[in-house]
Amino acid sequence: MPDHVHCLFLLNREKSIAEVIKQIKGSSSHFINQNDFINEKFAWQTGYAAYSVAESALNSVFQYIQNQKNHHQKQSFDNEYLQLLKLYGFETEENE
């Protein structure tokens, strides 16, 4: 997707999510910029979202990631994200 990335991985219990995301962002930014894949300097936005997934849901999540282009043609990422926040009781500007 042009505006976000989904990653599915098993988290090493010796590492924090923050450490892994920092490594992913740093390594990928360096690779993109070293290989001149885009005309301007590439940089990730600050922040990220991370979710745990039950082992029983791994295949479903993998399929979702594989088909996200089709999925996001039907529903925007922003709309889907807001729905998830509401579903699990997180406050958003819309429901405050």
C-alpha positions as CSV (number, residue, x, y, z in Angstrom):
1,M,0.0,0.0,0.0
2,P,1.3,3.5,-0.7
3,D,0.6,4.9,2.8
4,H,1.2,2.0,5.2
5,V,2.8,-1.4,5.7
6,H,1.6,-4.5,7.5
7,C,4.2,-6.9,9.0
8,L,3.5,-10.2,10.6
9,F,6.3,-11.7,12.7
10,L,7.0,-13.7,15.8
11,L,8.5,-11.4,18.4
12,N,11.6,-12.6,20.1
13,R,11.0,-12.4,23.9
14,E,14.4,-10.8,24.2
15,K,13.3,-7.8,22.1
16,S,10.7,-5.1,22.6
17,I,8.3,-4.1,19.8
18,A,9.9,-0.7,19.9
19,E,13.3,-2.2,19.2
20,V,12.1,-4.3,16.3
21,I,10.1,-1.4,14.7
22,K,13.2,0.9,15.1
23,Q,15.3,-1.7,13.3
24,I,12.8,-2.2,10.5
25,K,12.3,1.5,9.9
26,G,16.0,2.2,10.1
27,S,17.2,-0.6,7.9
28,S,14.5,-0.1,5.2
29,S,15.0,3.7,5.1
30,H,18.7,3.2,4.7
31,F,18.2,0.6,1.9
32,I,15.7,2.8,0.0
33,N,17.9,5.8,0.2
34,Q,21.2,4.0,-0.6
35,N,19.5,2.5,-3.7
36,D,17.9,5.8,-4.9
37,F,14.4,4.1,-5.2
38,I,12.8,7.5,-5.0
39,N,13.9,11.0,-6.0
40,E,13.6,12.6,-2.5
41,K,14.9,11.3,0.8
42,F,12.7,8.6,2.2
43,A,11.7,8.7,5.9
44,W,9.0,6.9,7.9
45,Q,6.5,8.8,9.8
46,T,6.9,8.9,13.6
47,G,4.9,6.3,15.5
48,Y,3.4,3.0,14.6
49,A,0.6,0.6,15.7
50,A,1.3,-2.9,16.9
51,Y,-1.2,-5.7,17.7
52,S,-0.8,-9.1,19.1
53,V,-2.4,-12.0,17.2
54,A,-3.6,-15.3,18.5
55,E,-1.8,-18.3,17.0
56,S,-5.2,-19.5,15.8
57,A,-5.6,-16.3,13.8
58,L,-2.2,-16.3,12.0
59,N,-3.5,-17.7,8.7
60,S,-6.4,-15.2,8.6
61,V,-4.0,-12.3,9.3
62,F,-1.6,-13.5,6.7
63,Q,-4.4,-13.7,4.1
64,Y,-5.5,-10.2,5.1
65,I,-2.0,-8.9,4.5
66,Q,-1.7,-10.8,1.2
67,N,-5.1,-9.3,0.0
68,Q,-4.9,-5.8,1.6
69,K,-4.8,-4.0,-1.8
70,N,-8.2,-5.5,-2.7
71,H,-9.4,-5.0,0.9
72,H,-8.6,-1.3,1.0
73,Q,-10.3,-0.7,-2.3
74,K,-13.5,-1.6,-0.4
75,Q,-12.7,0.2,2.9
76,S,-10.1,2.8,3.6
77,F,-7.3,2.1,6.1
78,D,-8.4,5.1,8.2
79,N,-12.0,4.0,8.3
80,E,-11.0,0.4,9.2
81,Y,-8.6,1.7,11.9
82,L,-11.3,3.9,13.5
83,Q,-13.7,1.0,13.6
84,L,-11.2,-1.2,15.3
85,L,-10.5,1.5,17.9
86,K,-14.3,1.8,18.6
87,L,-14.8,-2.0,18.7
88,Y,-12.2,-2.4,21.4
89,G,-13.3,0.6,23.5
90,F,-10.5,3.1,22.6
91,E,-11.3,6.8,22.7
92,T,-11.1,8.7,19.4
93,E,-11.8,12.3,18.5
94,E,-15.0,11.2,16.9
95,N,-16.5,9.5,20.0
96,E,-15.2,11.8,22.8
